[in-house]
Amino acid sequence: MTDINKNVEELYTVLRNRILGEYYFAGQKLSENALAKEFNCSRTPIRESFKRLEQDGLIVVKAKSGSYVRLYSGKNYRDLIEVRAYLEGLAFRLAVEREADTSQMEVLCKKMDEIISAPQIDMVAYADPHFKFHKEFIRLSGNELLEIFFERLNLKSSHLFLQTMNPEIARKTQNEHWHIIELIKSRDPKGEKFVIQHLWKKRDYLGY
């Protein structure tokens, strides 16, 4: 790997993690000059990193204006859910074919149960195992391309997830999570439709 490619890869990883970790806020302008100074490099690897981040849907490059952390709308989140529903439906089919081990999904589901059993539910704390549960579900498909698509679809959606989730919905969601696990274990072909419906409900909660 050449030095320039190495720099791009390192910069891309750092900037991507900063955006996902909300070190940069949605709508924030990213300065090529400031970043070049921070990382002690030319603007070339910064620009190449920006191209990759734009492809990931993490930033928006505006002509004669600059590069900005993408600001997602409710419509964006609805579009995401519509596609994600069918990706996870496919994940169910593939996980069943592979007779996948659901033990890690069960661990995460128990963690979510603990969080929602508290008198005051911490929805921010709930969001993390919830995302990991669905990510593990996708991993069980054994399809690397599906994993890539899923990761890209869910980038920067956490704040919108919280807007559509409340304690009552979380409890209903948990019942459905456990049912999905049982459907995978029993290899029930009806599970594919159930998974799609599970996610489609989130779309209807949005009201957009």
Secondary structure, DSSP 8 states (H G I E B T S, - for coil): --HHHHHHHHHHHHHHHHHHTTSS-TT-EE-HHHHHHHTTS-HHHHHHHHHHHHHTTSEEEETTTEEEE----HHHHHHHHHHHHHHHHHHHHHHHHTT---HHHHHHHHHHHHHHTSSS--HHHHHHHHHHHHHHHHHTTT-HHHHHHHHHHTTT-HHHHHHT--HHHHHHHHHHHHHHHHHHHHT-TTHHHHHHHHHHHHHHHH--
